[in-house]
């Protein structure tokens, strides 16, 4: 979307246009109070890809009220226990014969694909994130573009991890691109989330039809069937998981 540098100095700060655009996303999605009270979610959705459709129930157990970057993800019916993440750890990524330890996704980047307002609230609250107004071919007169940078360690440079296109008419994002692990390391590669439809669920606006496009060109369409906010986050279970 932009030609901006993927790295900013650690002394950079958010600009007022970008932060106001993120505030508008939260306001158009139900307001700050609603999203500060929505701290986890259970989402049932269908995923259509390669001509077939499957049902999924996703557990988004973040406890967003905490300043901790910890989060869990799980799928109902899966035999895999929801795994704890910190946004600071690394995992081994493979690309052909190449393998490299790359940082796992942070909390805001994980949420942006499904619940942009929750991601915006975290970005505005957490000083590790910097929001900067951006420009580019897709930034038309009826939209605002915002780049999200994150500092992964004290005094380290800020790395661009998200690119938002926000409608000035509705205040809602139309597209969010999130950076993916790139073993080539030449330039960032992004996965695109395009929000085709929004719906009001439990007093908040959430994207109910999302087209996800991978850099390879593969696409899938996610259609939300049900959304349960604040879905019984179990702190004791989460802490037990951490100790393993």
DACOR-V890383 format. One record per residue. N is the residue number from 1. RES is the residue in three letters. SS is DSSP state (H for helix, E for strand, C for the rest). D_FIRST is the distance of its C-alpha to the first C-alpha in Angstrom with 2 decimals. Layout:
# DACOR-V890383
n=N res=RES ss=SS d_first=D_FIRST
n=N res=RES ss=SS d_first=D_FIRST
This chain:
# DACOR-V890383
n=1 res=UNK ss=C d_first=0.00
n=2 res=UNK ss=C d_first=3.78
n=3 res=UNK ss=C d_first=7.06
n=4 res=UNK ss=C d_first=9.02
n=5 res=UNK ss=C d_first=11.70
n=6 res=UNK ss=C d_first=11.69
n=7 res=UNK ss=E d_first=15.17
n=8 res=UNK ss=E d_first=16.90
n=9 res=UNK ss=C d_first=20.69
n=10 res=UNK ss=C d_first=22.63
n=11 res=UNK ss=C d_first=23.90
n=12 res=UNK ss=C d_first=20.61
n=13 res=UNK ss=C d_first=20.76
n=14 res=UNK ss=C d_first=18.74
n=15 res=UNK ss=C d_first=18.52
n=16 res=UNK ss=H d_first=20.28
n=17 res=UNK ss=H d_first=17.62
n=18 res=UNK ss=H d_first=15.40
n=19 res=UNK ss=H d_first=18.58
n=20 res=UNK ss=H d_first=19.89
n=21 res=UNK ss=H d_first=16.89
n=22 res=UNK ss=H d_first=17.59
n=23 res=UNK ss=H d_first=21.25
n=24 res=UNK ss=H d_first=20.65
n=25 res=UNK ss=H d_first=19.18
n=26 res=UNK ss=H d_first=22.41
n=27 res=UNK ss=H d_first=24.63
n=28 res=UNK ss=H d_first=23.43
n=29 res=UNK ss=C d_first=23.90
n=30 res=UNK ss=C d_first=27.50
n=31 res=UNK ss=C d_first=27.68
n=32 res=UNK ss=H d_first=27.78
n=33 res=UNK ss=H d_first=31.33
n=34 res=UNK ss=H d_first=30.55
n=35 res=UNK ss=H d_first=27.75
n=36 res=UNK ss=H d_first=29.86
n=37 res=UNK ss=C d_first=32.54
n=38 res=UNK ss=C d_first=30.43
n=39 res=UNK ss=C d_first=30.53
n=40 res=UNK ss=C d_first=30.34
n=41 res=UNK ss=E d_first=29.99
n=42 res=UNK ss=E d_first=31.22
n=43 res=UNK ss=E d_first=29.13
n=44 res=UNK ss=E d_first=30.63
n=45 res=UNK ss=E d_first=28.35
n=46 res=UNK ss=E d_first=28.42
n=47 res=UNK ss=E d_first=25.97
n=48 res=UNK ss=E d_first=25.92
n=49 res=UNK ss=E d_first=24.87
n=50 res=UNK ss=C d_first=26.49
n=51 res=UNK ss=C d_first=28.76
n=52 res=UNK ss=E d_first=30.33
n=53 res=UNK ss=E d_first=30.09
n=54 res=UNK ss=E d_first=31.10
n=55 res=UNK ss=E d_first=31.77
n=56 res=UNK ss=E d_first=30.62
n=57 res=UNK ss=E d_first=31.55
n=58 res=UNK ss=E d_first=29.24
n=59 res=UNK ss=E d_first=30.64
n=60 res=UNK ss=E d_first=28.29
n=61 res=UNK ss=E d_first=30.78
n=62 res=UNK ss=C d_first=29.11
n=63 res=UNK ss=C d_first=31.51
n=64 res=UNK ss=C d_first=28.71
n=65 res=UNK ss=C d_first=31.46
n=66 res=UNK ss=C d_first=31.74
n=67 res=UNK ss=C d_first=29.80
n=68 res=UNK ss=C d_first=30.13
n=69 res=UNK ss=C d_first=26.98
n=70 res=UNK ss=C d_first=29.11
n=71 res=UNK ss=E d_first=28.23
n=72 res=UNK ss=E d_first=29.66
n=73 res=UNK ss=E d_first=28.52
n=74 res=UNK ss=E d_first=31.01
n=75 res=UNK ss=E d_first=31.71
n=76 res=UNK ss=C d_first=34.99
n=77 res=UNK ss=C d_first=37.24
n=78 res=UNK ss=C d_first=35.74
n=79 res=UNK ss=C d_first=38.28
n=80 res=UNK ss=C d_first=35.88
n=81 res=UNK ss=C d_first=36.33
n=82 res=UNK ss=C d_first=33.24
n=83 res=UNK ss=E d_first=32.04
n=84 res=UNK ss=E d_first=31.56
n=85 res=UNK ss=E d_first=28.45
n=86 res=UNK ss=C d_first=27.94
n=87 res=UNK ss=C d_first=24.37
n=88 res=UNK ss=C d_first=26.17
n=89 res=UNK ss=C d_first=27.72
n=90 res=UNK ss=E d_first=26.61
n=91 res=UNK ss=E d_first=27.05
n=92 res=UNK ss=E d_first=27.56
n=93 res=UNK ss=E d_first=24.78
n=94 res=UNK ss=E d_first=25.76
n=95 res=UNK ss=E d_first=24.06
n=96 res=UNK ss=C d_first=26.85
n=97 res=UNK ss=C d_first=29.44
n=98 res=UNK ss=E d_first=27.17
n=99 res=UNK ss=E d_first=27.58
n=100 res=UNK ss=E d_first=26.26
n=101 res=UNK ss=E d_first=26.52
n=102 res=UNK ss=E d_first=23.11
n=103 res=UNK ss=E d_first=22.60
n=104 res=UNK ss=C d_first=22.67
n=105 res=UNK ss=C d_first=20.23
n=106 res=UNK ss=C d_first=20.96
n=107 res=UNK ss=H d_first=22.20
n=108 res=UNK ss=H d_first=19.26
n=109 res=UNK ss=H d_first=16.83
n=110 res=UNK ss=H d_first=19.56
n=111 res=UNK ss=H d_first=20.15
n=112 res=UNK ss=H d_first=16.65
n=113 res=UNK ss=C d_first=16.85
n=114 res=UNK ss=C d_first=20.22
n=115 res=UNK ss=C d_first=20.95
n=116 res=UNK ss=H d_first=18.05
n=117 res=UNK ss=H d_first=20.73
n=118 res=UNK ss=H d_first=22.52
n=119 res=UNK ss=H d_first=19.48
n=120 res=UNK ss=H d_first=18.93
n=121 res=UNK ss=H d_first=22.65
n=122 res=UNK ss=H d_first=22.63
n=123 res=UNK ss=H d_first=19.77
n=124 res=UNK ss=H d_first=21.73
n=125 res=UNK ss=H d_first=25.00
n=126 res=UNK ss=C d_first=24.33
n=127 res=UNK ss=C d_first=24.16
n=128 res=UNK ss=C d_first=22.45
n=129 res=UNK ss=E d_first=19.09
n=130 res=UNK ss=E d_first=17.42
n=131 res=UNK ss=E d_first=15.04
n=132 res=UNK ss=E d_first=13.35
n=133 res=UNK ss=E d_first=11.94
n=134 res=UNK ss=E d_first=8.56
n=135 res=UNK ss=C d_first=7.60
n=136 res=UNK ss=C d_first=5.56
n=137 res=UNK ss=C d_first=6.87
n=138 res=UNK ss=C d_first=6.49
n=139 res=UNK ss=C d_first=8.08
n=140 res=UNK ss=C d_first=11.53
n=141 res=UNK ss=C d_first=14.90
n=142 res=UNK ss=C d_first=15.56
n=143 res=UNK ss=E d_first=12.72
n=144 res=UNK ss=E d_first=11.78
n=145 res=UNK ss=E d_first=8.62
n=146 res=UNK ss=E d_first=9.91
n=147 res=UNK ss=E d_first=9.36
n=148 res=UNK ss=E d_first=12.43
n=149 res=UNK ss=E d_first=14.43
n=150 res=UNK ss=E d_first=17.78
n=151 res=UNK ss=E d_first=20.94
n=152 res=UNK ss=C d_first=22.81
n=153 res=UNK ss=C d_first=26.06
n=154 res=UNK ss=C d_first=27.90
n=155 res=UNK ss=C d_first=26.98
n=156 res=UNK ss=C d_first=24.29
n=157 res=UNK ss=C d_first=20.92
n=158 res=UNK ss=E d_first=18.08
n=159 res=UNK ss=E d_first=15.48
n=160 res=UNK ss=E d_first=11.90
n=161 res=UNK ss=E d_first=12.25
n=162 res=UNK ss=E d_first=10.25
n=163 res=UNK ss=E d_first=7.21
n=164 res=UNK ss=E d_first=8.98
n=165 res=UNK ss=E d_first=9.01
n=166 res=UNK ss=E d_first=12.70
n=167 res=UNK ss=E d_first=15.10
n=168 res=UNK ss=C d_first=17.32
n=169 res=UNK ss=C d_first=20.09
n=170 res=UNK ss=C d_first=20.48
n=171 res=UNK ss=C d_first=18.88
n=172 res=UNK ss=C d_first=17.57
n=173 res=UNK ss=E d_first=14.12
n=174 res=UNK ss=E d_first=13.08
n=175 res=UNK ss=E d_first=10.37
n=176 res=UNK ss=E d_first=10.04
n=177 res=UNK ss=E d_first=8.51
n=178 res=UNK ss=E d_first=11.10
n=179 res=UNK ss=E d_first=11.71
n=180 res=UNK ss=E d_first=14.74
n=181 res=UNK ss=C d_first=17.64
n=182 res=UNK ss=C d_first=17.21
n=183 res=UNK ss=C d_first=20.65
n=184 res=UNK ss=C d_first=19.68
n=185 res=UNK ss=C d_first=18.07
n=186 res=UNK ss=C d_first=16.48
n=187 res=UNK ss=C d_first=12.77
n=188 res=UNK ss=C d_first=11.16
n=189 res=UNK ss=E d_first=10.91
n=190 res=UNK ss=E d_first=9.65
n=191 res=UNK ss=E d_first=11.69
n=192 res=UNK ss=E d_first=10.55
n=193 res=UNK ss=E d_first=12.97
n=194 res=UNK ss=E d_first=13.40
n=195 res=UNK ss=E d_first=16.29
n=196 res=UNK ss=E d_first=18.63
n=197 res=UNK ss=E d_first=21.64
n=198 res=UNK ss=E d_first=22.95
n=199 res=UNK ss=E d_first=26.55
n=200 res=UNK ss=E d_first=28.89
n=201 res=UNK ss=E d_first=30.49
n=202 res=UNK ss=C d_first=33.05
n=203 res=UNK ss=C d_first=31.90
n=204 res=UNK ss=E d_first=28.17
n=205 res=UNK ss=E d_first=25.28
n=206 res=UNK ss=E d_first=23.49
n=207 res=UNK ss=E d_first=21.18
n=208 res=UNK ss=E d_first=23.82
n=209 res=UNK ss=E d_first=21.92
n=210 res=UNK ss=E d_first=18.75
n=211 res=UNK ss=E d_first=17.18
n=212 res=UNK ss=E d_first=15.93
n=213 res=UNK ss=E d_first=14.32
n=214 res=UNK ss=C d_first=14.87
n=215 res=UNK ss=C d_first=13.31
n=216 res=UNK ss=C d_first=16.77
n=217 res=UNK ss=C d_first=16.34
n=218 res=UNK ss=C d_first=18.85
n=219 res=UNK ss=E d_first=18.53
n=220 res=UNK ss=E d_first=20.71
n=221 res=UNK ss=E d_first=21.46
n=222 res=UNK ss=E d_first=22.77
n=223 res=UNK ss=E d_first=25.25
n=224 res=UNK ss=E d_first=26.84
n=225 res=UNK ss=E d_first=30.64
n=226 res=UNK ss=E d_first=31.67
n=227 res=UNK ss=E d_first=30.42
n=228 res=UNK ss=E d_first=32.86
n=229 res=UNK ss=E d_first=31.77
n=230 res=UNK ss=C d_first=33.55
n=231 res=UNK ss=C d_first=34.96
n=232 res=UNK ss=C d_first=37.66
n=233 res=UNK ss=C d_first=35.98
n=234 res=UNK ss=C d_first=38.77
n=235 res=UNK ss=H d_first=38.73
n=236 res=UNK ss=H d_first=41.81
n=237 res=UNK ss=H d_first=40.37
n=238 res=UNK ss=H d_first=37.14
n=239 res=UNK ss=H d_first=39.19
n=240 res=UNK ss=H d_first=41.41
n=241 res=UNK ss=H d_first=38.44
n=242 res=UNK ss=H d_first=37.45
n=243 res=UNK ss=C d_first=40.91
n=244 res=UNK ss=C d_first=40.90
